[in-house]
Amino acid sequence: MTETHTDVIIAGGGMVGAALACALAERDFSVTLLERNEPRETWPADSYDIRVSAISRASQNIFINLQAWPGMIERRVTPYEHMLVWESGGAQVHFDAADIGEPNLGHIIENRVIQIALWEQMRTLKNIEILCPASISGLELDEESPGVVLNDGAHKTASLIVAADGARSSLRELAGISTGGWGYDQTAVVCTVQAEKGNQSTCWQRFMHTGPLALLPMQDDLFSIVWSTTPEQAETLLGHTPEDFDAALTQASEERLGKLSLMGERGAFPLRLQHARQYVKPGLALVGDAAHVIHPLAGQGVNLGLLDMAELVDVLTRARDRRQPLGTLHTLRRYERARKGENIAMQGSMDLFKRLFSNDLPPLKLIRSLGMGVTERLHLVKNLLIRNAMGTLGETPSLARLSRDQHDT
């Protein structure tokens, strides 16, 4: 059995895990990344990933600081300047980047574009070892030299192990960390569609009693659709002919963008709220979906995960500078304290929104209409909501901020 030691072992090479590997390696930590499947590097120019992310300004800053942003721009990113939220027969709220002096509110980016740009950057960094395909069969935790056993029998130790392996994290299970949460009895139907009236540089979201319909702008006249609805309706929508699906989607959007036409495949995934009981153990930290899963109605899932990893980088860098061990609870609880409360608050607010809007009770409909009407008129409130969604309110990790020189370029 072979054994090697590194500063940090990262399980999972998705968006958050790959970003963490880049960030740590650029700060001269030695990193071993373990991933089951290497991402695709090329795809047909006219194909679209049905899984996309609404990238906040904080996340964009992270990608810029990791030098991965140019690789995303070379492929495909779509900025949006407006967001329109409405309820049928009720009020609506319009958010505009110009109101806060920003060029845009964020970017819609295909997940595969984000991941491959980060992998390209990883491959330029000499102190990252990428093992792919690789999976973990055993875990040994302690504060000084935690280790993993790979399926091929190799044994690797580190000063810290990070679980970035998603909502069904095998590393979290091996560590015996339980999760709480509940299913929403909703399924998200996802696809790419073409809009008769173009994307208008706007994110559109309609609240219905069965769940929200989000239309996220992509290039020109395209949108990525996230239609959260009942499992029964989702099954029906997936079984529709393209023509019937187009008609149902166009009707659900109240024809605000004209006719919507399906482009390519459809997919679906069940929605749930999930939160790890603890983010850390001696020698182990959880980040991203391994720590928390949120309803997609505000598009904050990957942004929260990127802030997790950026905060962990700051904590580990300070610990090293002070010559403190990376894997002790004394060190890791600084990360947990910084992120757990914020993530729970975001989960709670999204859960409240989901419950408030996913019904037809007349008193709640009145409250929703009044609330949206007040929000639309109070520009200070709207601007605070925009800043919060962009991730630029309050203290942020160093990776989520740009230097003055970067702002000027």
Stockholm file with secondary structure:
# STOCKHOLM 1.0

chainA/1-409         MTETHTDVIIAGGGMVGAALACALAERDFSVTLLERNEPRETWPADSYDIRVSAISRASQNIFINLQAWPGMIERRVTPYEHMLVWESGGAQVHFDAADIGEPNLGHIIENRVIQIALWEQMRTLKNIEILCPASISGLELDEESPGVVLNDGAHKTASLIVAADGARSSLRELAGISTGGWGYDQTAVVCTVQAEKGNQSTCWQRFMHTGPLALLPMQDDLFSIVWSTTPEQAETLLGHTPEDFDAALTQASEERLGKLSLMGERGAFPLRLQHARQYVKPGLALVGDAAHVIHPLAGQGVNLGLLDMAELVDVLTRARDRRQPLGTLHTLRRYERARKGENIAMQGSMDLFKRLFSNDLPPLKLIRSLGMGVTERLHLVKNLLIRNAMGTLGETPSLARLSRDQHDT
#=GR chainA/1-409 SS CCEEEEEEEEECCSHHHHHHHHHHHHTTCCEEEECSSCCCCCCCTTCCCSCEEEECHHHHHHHHHTTCHHHHHHHCEEEECEEEEEETTSCEEEEEGGGGTCSCSEEEEEHHHHHHHHHHHHHTCTTEEEECSCCEEEEECCSSCCEEEETTSCEEEEEEEEECSCTTCHHHHHTTCCEEEEEEEEEEEEEEEEETTCCTTEEEEEEETTEEEEEEECSTTEEEEEEEECHHHHHHHHHSCHHHHHHHHHHHTTTTTSCEEEEEEEEEEEEEEEEESCSEETTEEECGGGTEECCGGGCCHHHHHHHHHHHHHHHHHHHHHTTCCSSSHHHHHHHHHHHHHHHHHHHHHHHHHHHHHSCCCHHHHHHHHHHHHHHHHCHHHHHHHHHHHHTCSSCCCGGGSCCHHHHHC
#=GC SS_cons         CCEEEEEEEEECCSHHHHHHHHHHHHTTCCEEEECSSCCCCCCCTTCCCSCEEEECHHHHHHHHHTTCHHHHHHHCEEEECEEEEEETTSCEEEEEGGGGTCSCSEEEEEHHHHHHHHHHHHHTCTTEEEECSCCEEEEECCSSCCEEEETTSCEEEEEEEEECSCTTCHHHHHTTCCEEEEEEEEEEEEEEEEETTCCTTEEEEEEETTEEEEEEECSTTEEEEEEEECHHHHHHHHHSCHHHHHHHHHHHTTTTTSCEEEEEEEEEEEEEEEEESCSEETTEEECGGGTEECCGGGCCHHHHHHHHHHHHHHHHHHHHHTTCCSSSHHHHHHHHHHHHHHHHHHHHHHHHHHHHHSCCCHHHHHHHHHHHHHHHHCHHHHHHHHHHHHTCSSCCCGGGSCCHHHHHC
//
